[in-house]
Amino acid sequence: MLHFELVTPEKLVRSEDVHMVVVPGTEGDFGVLEGHAPFMSTIRDGELQVHRSAGGAVETIRIEGGFAEVNARGLTVLAEKAE
């Protein structure tokens, strides 16, 4: 499982293990699974797609601006706003 955290300047919005997250990067959307190579990207306003399990329901979270970082611990999205 991929450890996923969504953080805004106000609070930690999410911290959970999921199957995959699709992030709206400024260069295009990108999906992150467990074991993804280290990566950093700016993000554009859009929707994160959170896949809790393979083939399961997809949850969307509206975000505005920020950065996404993938490292050995998982995916961290630092968003200016999240709804």
Residue pairs with C-beta under 8 A, 6 or more apart in sequence:
1 17
1 18
1 19
1 34
2 17
2 18
2 19
2 20
2 21
2 32
2 33
2 34
2 36
2 74
2 75
3 15
3 16
3 17
3 73
3 74
3 75
4 14
4 15
4 16
4 17
4 18
4 21
4 50
4 74
4 75
4 76
4 77
5 12
5 14
5 15
5 74
5 75
5 76
5 77
6 12
6 13
6 14
6 15
6 48
6 61
6 63
6 77
6 79
6 82
7 13
7 76
7 77
7 78
7 79
8 78
8 79
8 80
8 81
8 82
9 80
13 61
13 79
13 82
14 50
14 61
18 50
18 51
18 52
19 33
19 51
19 52
19 53
19 54
19 56
20 31
20 32
20 33
20 51
20 54
21 31
21 32
21 48
21 49
21 50
21 51
21 75
21 77
22 29
22 30
22 31
22 32
22 48
22 49
22 51
23 29
23 30
23 31
23 32
23 41
23 43
23 48
23 68
23 75
23 77
24 43
24 44
24 45
24 46
24 47
24 48
24 63
25 41
25 42
25 43
25 44
25 68
26 41
26 42
26 43
26 44
27 41
29 46
30 39
30 41
32 39
32 68
32 70
32 75
34 74
36 70
36 75
37 70
38 70
38 71
38 72
39 68
39 69
39 70
40 67
40 68
40 69
40 70
41 67
41 68
42 66
42 67
42 68
43 63
43 65
43 66
43 67
43 68
43 77
43 79
44 65
45 63
45 64
45 65
46 62
46 63
47 60
47 61
47 62
47 63
48 60
48 61
48 63
48 77
49 58
49 59
49 60
50 58
50 59
50 60
50 61
51 58
52 59
61 82
61 83
62 82
62 83
63 77
63 79
63 80
63 81
63 82
63 83
64 79
64 80
64 81
64 82
65 79
65 80
65 81
66 77
66 78
66 79
66 80
67 77
67 78
68 75
68 76
68 77
68 78
69 75
69 76
69 78
